Amino acid sequence: MDLQGWDWVTINVPYGDTFRKHTTYQHRFMNSPETLKYCDVQVAETRKMLAKILNSPGEYEQHVKRLPGTVVILNIYGHRVEKDDKYVELGRQAVRYAAESKQYFYLDVIPWLRYFPEWVPFVKFQGVAREARKVAQALRFNLYELTKKRIADGAAEKSMTSIFLAENTQNDGSVLGEPEFCAAAATLFNGGVDTTATAIMAFVLYMLQNPDAQRCAQQEIDQVVGTERLPTFEDEENLPYTRAICEEILRIAVITPLAMPHSSTSDDVYKGYRIPVGTTVLANVWQMSRDEHLFEDPSSFKPERWLPDSKYSNKKSQLRAPRPRDFAFGFGRRICPGQKWAEQLLFIAVASMLAALNIEKAVDENGREIEPNNEYLQSFVRTLGSSKCKITPRSRIIADIISASVENAS
């Protein structure tokens, strides 16, 4: 990762003053009352996504994957995303390079190989690393500099970056903590592009596979919200089954199966195993999410397991099953700082799609149902491709409401 120029990303920064500065900025903006100000953006952009899906349902994957990137860029930098936005693509390039880096694991085993020049026939990694460094540099600074320019021009929208600059710009034009903030903000951007999109894509997959769960959630939404408006965050506490779907998605569709790597800061012994200082330690989140001692039928999608009056909430053992949020976002100092933001966006996207859309299996030319694609691209962060499906508005009224809400927002 350091060869590709990702040493500045928060998860790769050793624990110390720089790491603490990163996390201070991140938690200040992502897990504080400031986060509540992001809700309106999440609602507005989700409704735009619904309008795009209704207009071109066959391209729903593109619309779903665009949503988190659109929201996170607007929240962090105040930049409004246009179609085929180069900054969203920059974030996706960064994720791809990070995922590809695992194939060069031998550089950790034989570190002196990294000093071979690019012209050596088998040294493909040097060319890849060169291009990755360009992406890493652009990701870290381009949107930050764009925001600074817009502030100078009087054209900036309020964002995490504009608030930081207002608080830390000195009379001489210098900015206190600028290098650390640039890295911390870009880490949030990079982390929010694909992870939440994969969770929403997993929701589509499990609705295709579990139509009864979809109908149950839609019935709940119709009773609480009605059929003449879309859900808001104010409805969340009255939608327990919809919330349970979100929790079950976080459990069964684990996006980072081994969480963020940790490094031991001192020698330790755990259950008889000696862990020397500097050892990389990975948490097996995948196994935690499928522990048969805690979860009844763990391989099945059962939102009702998160409802207190469900038979599936009775565990096989006396142990208390952890909530998905307790393990899906990592642990300790390197827990995902955007957890609250991601949970909010997942809920409003899921609730809105359930209220507005029927998601059904597509059929082939012979009238047979096409089974959905449940193949993940296995990497440090798992990603899920699209499934052929039939997406239709639940009613003409709801389609008109979506169109009107987007027009009013414009």
DAJOJO-V496046 format. One record per pair of residues at least 12 apart in sequence whose ideal C-beta (glycine too) atoms are under 8 Angstrom apart, sorted by the first residue. I is the first residue (numbers start at 0). J is the second residue. D is the distance in Angstrom with one decimal. If there is no record, write none. Layout:
i=I j=J d=D
i=I j=J d=D
This chain:
i=0 j=97 d=7.2
i=0 j=100 d=5.8
i=2 j=103 d=7.9
i=2 j=106 d=6.8
i=2 j=113 d=5.6
i=2 j=124 d=7.3
i=2 j=128 d=4.6
i=3 j=96 d=6.0
i=3 j=97 d=7.7
i=3 j=100 d=6.0
i=3 j=127 d=7.5
i=3 j=128 d=4.9
i=3 j=131 d=3.7
i=3 j=132 d=6.1
i=3 j=135 d=6.4
i=4 j=128 d=7.6
i=4 j=131 d=6.2
i=4 j=132 d=3.7
i=4 j=135 d=3.8
i=4 j=136 d=6.6
i=5 j=97 d=6.6
i=5 j=100 d=8.0
i=5 j=131 d=7.6
i=5 j=135 d=5.6
i=7 j=135 d=7.6
i=7 j=139 d=6.2
i=7 j=182 d=4.3
i=7 j=185 d=7.9
i=8 j=182 d=7.0
i=8 j=185 d=7.7
i=8 j=186 d=5.1
i=8 j=189 d=7.1
i=9 j=21 d=4.5
i=9 j=22 d=7.0
i=9 j=25 d=7.0
i=9 j=182 d=6.9
i=9 j=183 d=6.2
i=9 j=186 d=4.3
i=9 j=333 d=7.8
i=9 j=336 d=7.9
i=10 j=186 d=7.3
i=10 j=259 d=5.0
i=10 j=260 d=7.3
i=10 j=333 d=5.9
i=12 j=182 d=7.7
i=13 j=262 d=7.3
i=14 j=262 d=7.9
i=14 j=264 d=6.4
i=14 j=332 d=6.5
i=17 j=179 d=6.1
i=18 j=332 d=7.4
i=20 j=176 d=6.4
i=20 j=179 d=4.1
i=20 j=183 d=7.3
i=21 j=179 d=5.9
i=21 j=182 d=6.3
i=21 j=183 d=4.2
i=21 j=186 d=7.0
i=22 j=183 d=7.6
i=22 j=332 d=7.1
i=22 j=336 d=6.4
i=24 j=163 d=7.1
i=24 j=176 d=7.6
i=24 j=179 d=6.9
i=24 j=180 d=5.4
i=24 j=183 d=4.3
i=24 j=184 d=7.2
i=25 j=183 d=5.2
i=25 j=186 d=7.3
i=25 j=187 d=6.0
i=25 j=336 d=3.7
i=25 j=337 d=7.5
i=26 j=336 d=5.3
i=28 j=75 d=7.9
i=28 j=159 d=4.4
i=28 j=162 d=7.3
i=28 j=163 d=8.0
i=29 j=187 d=6.7
i=29 j=336 d=5.0
i=29 j=337 d=5.0
i=29 j=338 d=7.8
i=29 j=339 d=6.5
i=29 j=340 d=5.3
i=30 j=336 d=6.6
i=30 j=338 d=7.1
i=30 j=339 d=5.2
i=33 j=159 d=7.8
i=33 j=162 d=7.6
i=34 j=339 d=5.4
i=34 j=340 d=6.1
i=34 j=343 d=7.5
i=36 j=157 d=7.9
i=37 j=70 d=7.5
i=37 j=74 d=4.9
i=37 j=340 d=6.4
i=37 j=343 d=7.3
i=38 j=232 d=5.4
i=38 j=343 d=6.4
i=38 j=347 d=7.9
i=40 j=70 d=5.8
i=40 j=73 d=5.4
i=40 j=74 d=6.1
i=41 j=70 d=5.5
i=41 j=343 d=6.0
i=41 j=344 d=5.1
i=41 j=347 d=5.3
i=42 j=231 d=6.4
i=42 j=232 d=7.4
i=42 j=347 d=5.8
i=43 j=408 d=5.2
i=44 j=66 d=6.0
i=44 j=69 d=5.2
i=44 j=70 d=5.0
i=44 j=73 d=7.3
i=45 j=66 d=6.6
i=45 j=344 d=7.7
i=45 j=347 d=5.2
i=45 j=348 d=5.3
i=45 j=351 d=5.0
i=46 j=229 d=6.7
i=46 j=351 d=6.9
i=46 j=401 d=6.0
i=46 j=404 d=4.8
i=46 j=405 d=5.9
i=46 j=408 d=7.2
i=47 j=69 d=8.0
i=47 j=405 d=5.5
i=47 j=408 d=7.4
i=48 j=62 d=5.1
i=48 j=63 d=6.8
i=48 j=65 d=7.2
i=48 j=66 d=4.8
i=48 j=348 d=7.3
i=49 j=229 d=7.9
i=49 j=351 d=6.0
i=49 j=352 d=7.0
i=49 j=355 d=5.3
i=49 j=356 d=7.3
i=49 j=401 d=4.9
i=50 j=401 d=5.2
i=50 j=402 d=6.2
i=50 j=405 d=4.7
i=52 j=356 d=6.9
i=52 j=390 d=6.1
i=53 j=355 d=7.8
i=53 j=356 d=7.8
i=53 j=390 d=8.0
i=53 j=392 d=5.7
i=53 j=398 d=5.9
i=53 j=401 d=6.5
i=56 j=389 d=7.6
i=56 j=390 d=4.0
i=56 j=391 d=7.4
i=59 j=203 d=7.3
i=59 j=385 d=6.9
i=59 j=388 d=7.7
i=59 j=390 d=5.9
i=60 j=200 d=6.8
i=60 j=384 d=7.2
i=60 j=385 d=3.6
i=63 j=196 d=6.1
i=63 j=199 d=5.1
i=63 j=200 d=5.9
i=63 j=203 d=7.2
i=63 j=348 d=7.9
i=64 j=193 d=7.6
i=64 j=196 d=4.3
i=64 j=200 d=7.4
i=65 j=80 d=7.3
i=65 j=87 d=6.8
i=66 j=195 d=7.8
i=66 j=196 d=6.9
i=66 j=199 d=7.1
i=66 j=344 d=7.5
i=66 j=348 d=6.6
i=67 j=191 d=5.5
i=67 j=192 d=6.1
i=67 j=193 d=7.7
i=67 j=194 d=7.6
i=67 j=195 d=4.0
i=67 j=196 d=5.0
i=67 j=199 d=7.8
i=67 j=344 d=6.4
i=68 j=80 d=6.7
i=68 j=84 d=7.7
i=68 j=87 d=4.2
i=68 j=90 d=5.9
i=68 j=91 d=7.8
i=68 j=191 d=7.4
i=68 j=192 d=4.7
i=68 j=196 d=7.6
i=69 j=84 d=8.0
i=69 j=87 d=7.2
i=70 j=191 d=7.7
i=70 j=344 d=6.1
i=71 j=187 d=6.9
i=71 j=188 d=5.6
i=71 j=191 d=3.8
i=71 j=192 d=6.7
i=71 j=337 d=7.9
i=71 j=340 d=7.7
i=72 j=84 d=7.8
i=72 j=86 d=6.0
i=72 j=87 d=7.0
i=72 j=142 d=6.9
i=72 j=188 d=6.5
i=73 j=156 d=7.4
i=73 j=158 d=7.1
i=74 j=158 d=6.4
i=74 j=159 d=6.3
i=74 j=340 d=7.3
i=75 j=142 d=7.6
i=75 j=158 d=6.0
i=75 j=159 d=4.7
i=75 j=160 d=6.2
i=75 j=184 d=5.4
i=75 j=187 d=5.8
i=75 j=188 d=5.5
i=76 j=142 d=4.5
i=76 j=143 d=7.2
i=76 j=145 d=6.9
i=76 j=146 d=5.0
i=76 j=158 d=5.5
i=76 j=159 d=7.5
i=76 j=160 d=5.2
i=76 j=184 d=7.4
i=76 j=188 d=7.5
i=77 j=146 d=6.0
i=77 j=149 d=7.1
i=77 j=155 d=5.4
i=77 j=156 d=3.6
i=77 j=157 d=6.5
i=77 j=158 d=3.5
i=77 j=160 d=6.8
i=77 j=161 d=5.8
i=78 j=142 d=6.2
i=78 j=145 d=6.5
i=78 j=146 d=7.3
i=79 j=156 d=7.5
i=86 j=141 d=7.1
i=86 j=142 d=5.8
i=87 j=192 d=7.0
i=89 j=134 d=6.6
i=89 j=137 d=5.9
i=89 j=138 d=5.7
i=89 j=141 d=7.2
i=90 j=138 d=6.9
i=90 j=188 d=6.0
i=90 j=189 d=5.7
i=90 j=192 d=4.0
i=90 j=193 d=7.9
i=91 j=192 d=6.2
i=91 j=193 d=7.0
i=92 j=134 d=5.0
i=93 j=134 d=5.5
i=93 j=135 d=6.9
i=93 j=138 d=5.1
i=93 j=189 d=5.2
i=93 j=192 d=7.9
i=94 j=189 d=6.9
i=94 j=192 d=6.3
i=94 j=193 d=4.9
i=94 j=380 d=6.8
i=96 j=127 d=7.4
i=96 j=130 d=7.6
i=96 j=131 d=4.2
i=96 j=134 d=5.9
i=96 j=135 d=7.8
i=97 j=379 d=6.8
i=97 j=380 d=7.8
i=98 j=376 d=7.7
i=98 j=378 d=4.0
i=98 j=379 d=6.3
i=98 j=380 d=6.9
i=99 j=127 d=6.8
i=100 j=131 d=7.7
i=101 j=378 d=6.8
i=101 j=379 d=6.6
i=103 j=124 d=4.7
i=103 j=127 d=7.8
i=106 j=124 d=6.9
i=117 j=129 d=7.2
i=138 j=185 d=5.2
i=138 j=188 d=7.3
i=138 j=189 d=6.2
i=139 j=181 d=5.5
i=139 j=182 d=6.1
i=139 j=185 d=4.6
i=140 j=181 d=6.0
i=140 j=185 d=7.9
i=142 j=160 d=7.8
i=142 j=184 d=7.9
i=142 j=185 d=7.5
i=142 j=188 d=7.0
i=143 j=160 d=6.2
i=143 j=180 d=7.9
i=143 j=181 d=5.0
i=143 j=184 d=6.5
i=143 j=185 d=7.4
i=146 j=158 d=6.8
i=146 j=160 d=4.5
i=146 j=161 d=6.3
i=146 j=164 d=7.4
i=147 j=164 d=6.6
i=150 j=164 d=6.2
i=159 j=184 d=6.3
i=159 j=187 d=7.8
i=160 j=180 d=7.8
i=160 j=184 d=6.1
i=163 j=176 d=8.0
i=163 j=180 d=5.5
i=163 j=184 d=7.8
i=167 j=180 d=7.7
i=187 j=336 d=6.8
i=187 j=337 d=5.7
i=190 j=335 d=6.8
i=190 j=337 d=6.2
i=191 j=337 d=5.7
i=191 j=340 d=7.2
i=191 j=341 d=7.0
i=193 j=380 d=6.1
i=193 j=382 d=5.9
i=194 j=254 d=5.2
i=194 j=255 d=7.5
i=194 j=341 d=6.9
i=194 j=380 d=6.2
i=195 j=341 d=5.1
i=195 j=344 d=5.5
i=195 j=345 d=6.2
i=196 j=382 d=8.0
i=197 j=252 d=7.3
i=197 j=254 d=5.2
i=197 j=380 d=7.5
i=197 j=381 d=6.4
i=197 j=382 d=5.3
i=197 j=383 d=5.3
i=198 j=248 d=5.6
i=198 j=249 d=6.9
i=198 j=252 d=6.4
i=198 j=254 d=6.4
i=198 j=341 d=7.6
i=198 j=345 d=5.4
i=199 j=345 d=6.7
i=199 j=348 d=5.2
i=199 j=349 d=7.3
i=200 j=383 d=4.5
i=200 j=384 d=7.8
i=200 j=385 d=7.1
i=201 j=248 d=5.4
i=201 j=251 d=7.8
i=201 j=252 d=3.6
i=201 j=383 d=5.8
i=202 j=244 d=7.1
i=202 j=245 d=8.0
i=202 j=248 d=5.4
i=202 j=345 d=7.8
i=202 j=348 d=7.6
i=202 j=349 d=5.4
i=202 j=352 d=7.3
i=203 j=352 d=7.9
i=203 j=358 d=6.0
i=203 j=385 d=8.0
i=203 j=386 d=6.9
i=203 j=388 d=7.1
i=204 j=252 d=7.8
i=204 j=371 d=5.4
i=204 j=372 d=7.5
i=204 j=373 d=5.9
i=204 j=383 d=6.7
i=204 j=386 d=6.1
i=205 j=244 d=8.0
i=205 j=247 d=7.7
i=205 j=248 d=6.8
i=205 j=251 d=7.4
i=205 j=252 d=7.5
i=205 j=300 d=4.9
i=206 j=358 d=4.6
i=207 j=358 d=6.2
i=207 j=359 d=7.3
i=207 j=360 d=5.6
i=207 j=371 d=4.4
i=207 j=386 d=6.0
i=207 j=388 d=5.7
i=208 j=300 d=6.8
i=208 j=371 d=6.4
i=208 j=373 d=7.8
i=209 j=300 d=5.3
i=210 j=359 d=7.2
i=212 j=244 d=6.6
i=212 j=300 d=6.9
i=212 j=302 d=5.8
i=213 j=353 d=6.9
i=213 j=357 d=7.9
i=213 j=358 d=6.5
i=215 j=240 d=5.9
i=216 j=240 d=5.4
i=216 j=241 d=5.1
i=216 j=244 d=5.8
i=216 j=302 d=7.8
i=216 j=353 d=4.9
i=217 j=353 d=5.4
i=217 j=354 d=7.3
i=217 j=393 d=7.3
i=219 j=238 d=5.9
i=219 j=239 d=7.7
i=219 j=240 d=4.8
i=219 j=241 d=6.2
i=220 j=238 d=6.5
i=220 j=241 d=6.5
i=220 j=350 d=6.6
i=220 j=353 d=5.7
i=220 j=354 d=4.9
i=223 j=237 d=4.8
i=223 j=238 d=5.8
i=224 j=238 d=7.9
i=224 j=354 d=6.3
i=226 j=393 d=7.8
i=226 j=394 d=6.5
i=226 j=396 d=6.5
i=226 j=397 d=6.8
i=227 j=396 d=6.2
i=227 j=400 d=7.0
i=228 j=400 d=6.5
i=229 j=351 d=5.5
i=229 j=354 d=5.5
i=229 j=355 d=6.6
i=229 j=397 d=7.6
i=229 j=400 d=6.5
i=229 j=401 d=7.3
i=229 j=404 d=7.2
i=230 j=347 d=7.1
i=230 j=350 d=4.0
i=230 j=351 d=6.0
i=230 j=354 d=5.5
i=231 j=347 d=7.8
i=232 j=343 d=7.1
i=232 j=346 d=7.6
i=232 j=347 d=6.6
i=234 j=350 d=7.2
i=235 j=346 d=6.1
i=235 j=350 d=7.6
i=238 j=350 d=6.4
i=239 j=306 d=6.2
i=240 j=302 d=6.3
i=240 j=303 d=7.7
i=240 j=306 d=7.0
i=241 j=346 d=7.5
i=241 j=349 d=6.5
i=241 j=350 d=5.2
i=241 j=353 d=6.5
i=242 j=305 d=7.5
i=242 j=346 d=6.7
i=243 j=302 d=3.9
i=243 j=303 d=6.6
i=243 j=304 d=7.6
i=243 j=305 d=4.0
i=243 j=306 d=5.7
i=244 j=302 d=4.6
i=244 j=349 d=6.0
i=244 j=353 d=7.9
i=245 j=342 d=7.3
i=245 j=345 d=5.3
i=245 j=346 d=5.3
i=245 j=349 d=5.5
i=246 j=302 d=7.3
i=246 j=305 d=4.6
i=246 j=322 d=6.7
i=246 j=323 d=5.1
i=246 j=324 d=7.6
i=247 j=300 d=6.0
i=247 j=301 d=6.6
i=247 j=302 d=4.5
i=247 j=304 d=6.9
i=247 j=305 d=6.5
i=247 j=323 d=7.6
i=248 j=345 d=7.1
i=248 j=349 d=7.6
i=249 j=323 d=3.7
i=249 j=324 d=6.7
i=249 j=327 d=4.4
i=249 j=345 d=7.7
i=250 j=288 d=5.0
i=250 j=294 d=7.6
i=250 j=323 d=4.2
i=250 j=327 d=7.1
i=251 j=288 d=6.8
i=251 j=297 d=8.0
i=251 j=298 d=7.9
i=251 j=300 d=5.7
i=252 j=383 d=7.6
i=253 j=284 d=5.5
i=253 j=285 d=5.4
i=253 j=288 d=5.1
i=253 j=327 d=6.6
i=253 j=381 d=7.3
i=254 j=327 d=7.4
i=254 j=380 d=6.0
i=254 j=381 d=5.5
i=255 j=284 d=6.5
i=255 j=327 d=7.9
i=255 j=329 d=7.2
i=255 j=379 d=6.9
i=255 j=380 d=5.7
i=255 j=381 d=7.5
i=256 j=283 d=7.6
i=256 j=284 d=5.7
i=256 j=285 d=4.0
i=256 j=381 d=6.7
i=257 j=281 d=4.3
i=257 j=282 d=6.6
i=257 j=283 d=6.6
i=257 j=284 d=6.5
i=257 j=285 d=7.4
i=257 j=379 d=7.4
i=258 j=281 d=6.8
i=258 j=282 d=4.3
i=258 j=284 d=5.0
i=258 j=326 d=7.8
i=258 j=329 d=4.7
i=258 j=330 d=6.4
i=259 j=329 d=4.8
i=259 j=330 d=8.0
i=259 j=333 d=4.4
i=259 j=335 d=7.8
i=260 j=279 d=5.3
i=260 j=280 d=7.2
i=260 j=281 d=5.9
i=261 j=279 d=7.3
i=261 j=280 d=4.6
i=261 j=281 d=7.6
i=261 j=282 d=7.6
i=261 j=330 d=7.7
i=261 j=331 d=6.8
i=261 j=333 d=6.3
i=262 j=277 d=6.1
i=262 j=278 d=6.9
i=262 j=279 d=5.8
i=262 j=280 d=7.0
i=263 j=275 d=7.1
i=263 j=276 d=5.6
i=263 j=277 d=6.5
i=263 j=278 d=4.7
i=263 j=280 d=6.1
i=264 j=276 d=6.7
i=282 j=326 d=7.6
i=282 j=329 d=7.7
i=282 j=330 d=5.9
i=284 j=326 d=5.3
i=284 j=327 d=6.9
i=287 j=321 d=7.3
i=287 j=326 d=4.9
i=288 j=323 d=7.3
i=288 j=326 d=6.8
i=288 j=327 d=7.7
i=291 j=315 d=6.9
i=292 j=314 d=7.6
i=292 j=315 d=5.8
i=292 j=316 d=4.8
i=292 j=318 d=6.5
i=293 j=314 d=5.8
i=293 j=315 d=7.6
i=293 j=316 d=7.0
i=293 j=318 d=6.0
i=293 j=320 d=4.1
i=293 j=321 d=7.4
i=294 j=314 d=7.5
i=294 j=320 d=6.2
i=295 j=311 d=4.9
i=295 j=313 d=7.5
i=295 j=314 d=7.1
i=295 j=315 d=6.7
i=296 j=311 d=7.5
i=305 j=322 d=7.8
i=324 j=338 d=6.8
i=324 j=342 d=6.8
i=328 j=341 d=7.5
i=354 j=393 d=7.4
i=354 j=397 d=7.0
i=355 j=392 d=6.4
i=355 j=393 d=6.2
i=355 j=397 d=5.1
i=355 j=398 d=7.7
i=355 j=401 d=6.2
i=356 j=390 d=5.5
i=356 j=391 d=7.0
i=356 j=392 d=6.6
i=356 j=393 d=6.4
i=357 j=389 d=7.8
i=357 j=390 d=7.2
i=357 j=391 d=5.1
i=357 j=392 d=7.7
i=357 j=393 d=5.6
i=358 j=388 d=6.1
i=358 j=389 d=7.8
i=358 j=390 d=5.6
i=359 j=388 d=6.4
i=359 j=389 d=4.5
i=359 j=390 d=7.7
i=359 j=391 d=7.7
i=360 j=388 d=6.1
i=360 j=389 d=6.9
i=361 j=387 d=4.3
i=361 j=388 d=5.2
i=361 j=389 d=5.1
i=362 j=389 d=7.8
i=369 j=386 d=7.9
i=369 j=387 d=4.9
i=369 j=388 d=7.9
i=371 j=386 d=3.5
i=371 j=387 d=7.6
i=371 j=388 d=6.7
i=372 j=384 d=5.5
i=372 j=385 d=6.8
i=372 j=386 d=4.5
i=372 j=387 d=7.8
i=373 j=386 d=7.9
